[in-house]
């Protein structure tokens, strides 16, 4: 197998951060401090990494890309759930 220890290190470091981000999103029930553009940019980065692995160098590192992709997809889903909740709450608040 010909895989990069540095690529694995990068994916593990990012992979550690996503559960924290997901937890904070669930706990806060808010989109404050989140950039959906940033989340999608990172998600597409993982997608490009997966495509590269499929085309050029299929190896065990693919698992890390897929796990990270699934975690950021979860964070994006929670972002939209929280945004919907915020919109519903703001429309229910009487305007003075």
PETAFEN-V152285 format. One record per residue. N is the residue number from 1. RES is the residue in one letter. PSI is psi as a letter, one per 30 degrees, with the letter a starting at -180 (NA if undefined). OMEGA is omega in radians with two decimals (none if undefined). Layout:
n->N res->RES psi->PSI omega->OMEGA
n->N res->RES psi->PSI omega->OMEGA
This chain:
n->1 res->X psi->k omega->-3.12
n->2 res->X psi->i omega->3.13
n->3 res->X psi->l omega->-3.07
n->4 res->X psi->k omega->3.07
n->5 res->X psi->e omega->-3.14
n->6 res->X psi->e omega->3.08
n->7 res->X psi->e omega->3.09
n->8 res->X psi->e omega->3.13
n->9 res->X psi->e omega->3.13
n->10 res->X psi->e omega->-3.11
n->11 res->X psi->e omega->3.09
n->12 res->X psi->e omega->3.13
n->13 res->X psi->e omega->3.07
n->14 res->X psi->e omega->-3.12
n->15 res->X psi->e omega->3.09
n->16 res->X psi->e omega->-3.06
n->17 res->X psi->f omega->-3.06
n->18 res->X psi->e omega->3.09
n->19 res->X psi->e omega->3.09
n->20 res->X psi->e omega->3.13
n->21 res->X psi->e omega->3.11
n->22 res->X psi->e omega->3.13
n->23 res->X psi->e omega->-3.14
n->24 res->X psi->e omega->3.10
n->25 res->X psi->e omega->3.12
n->26 res->X psi->e omega->-3.09
n->27 res->X psi->e omega->-3.07
n->28 res->X psi->f omega->-3.05
n->29 res->X psi->h omega->-3.06
n->30 res->X psi->l omega->3.05
n->31 res->X psi->f omega->-3.13
n->32 res->X psi->k omega->-3.14
n->33 res->X psi->f omega->3.13
n->34 res->X psi->k omega->3.03
n->35 res->X psi->j omega->-3.13
n->36 res->X psi->e omega->3.07
n->37 res->X psi->e omega->3.12
n->38 res->X psi->e omega->-3.14
n->39 res->X psi->e omega->3.12
n->40 res->X psi->e omega->3.11
n->41 res->X psi->e omega->3.11
n->42 res->X psi->e omega->3.13
n->43 res->X psi->e omega->3.12
n->44 res->X psi->e omega->3.04
n->45 res->X psi->e omega->3.08
n->46 res->X psi->e omega->3.13
n->47 res->X psi->e omega->3.09
n->48 res->X psi->e omega->3.08
n->49 res->X psi->e omega->3.11
n->50 res->X psi->e omega->3.13
n->51 res->X psi->e omega->3.11
n->52 res->X psi->e omega->3.14
n->53 res->X psi->e omega->3.14
n->54 res->X psi->e omega->-3.04
n->55 res->X psi->e omega->-2.93
n->56 res->X psi->e omega->-3.00
n->57 res->X psi->i omega->3.13
n->58 res->X psi->j omega->3.07
n->59 res->X psi->a omega->-3.05
n->60 res->X psi->f omega->3.13
n->61 res->X psi->f omega->3.09
n->62 res->X psi->e omega->3.14
n->63 res->X psi->e omega->3.14
n->64 res->X psi->e omega->3.08
n->65 res->X psi->e omega->-3.10
n->66 res->X psi->e omega->3.13
n->67 res->X psi->e omega->3.11
n->68 res->X psi->e omega->3.11
n->69 res->X psi->e omega->3.13
n->70 res->X psi->e omega->3.14
n->71 res->X psi->e omega->-3.14
n->72 res->X psi->e omega->3.05
n->73 res->X psi->e omega->3.08
n->74 res->X psi->e omega->3.13
n->75 res->X psi->e omega->3.10
n->76 res->X psi->e omega->3.10
n->77 res->X psi->e omega->3.12
n->78 res->X psi->e omega->3.09
n->79 res->X psi->e omega->-3.10
n->80 res->X psi->e omega->3.04
n->81 res->X psi->e omega->3.13
n->82 res->X psi->e omega->3.12
n->83 res->X psi->e omega->3.10
n->84 res->X psi->e omega->3.12
n->85 res->X psi->e omega->3.13
n->86 res->X psi->e omega->3.13
n->87 res->X psi->e omega->3.11
n->88 res->X psi->e omega->3.14
n->89 res->X psi->e omega->-3.13
n->90 res->X psi->e omega->3.11
n->91 res->X psi->f omega->3.11
n->92 res->X psi->f omega->-3.12
n->93 res->X psi->k omega->3.14
n->94 res->X psi->k omega->3.12
n->95 res->X psi->k omega->-3.10
n->96 res->X psi->NA omega->none
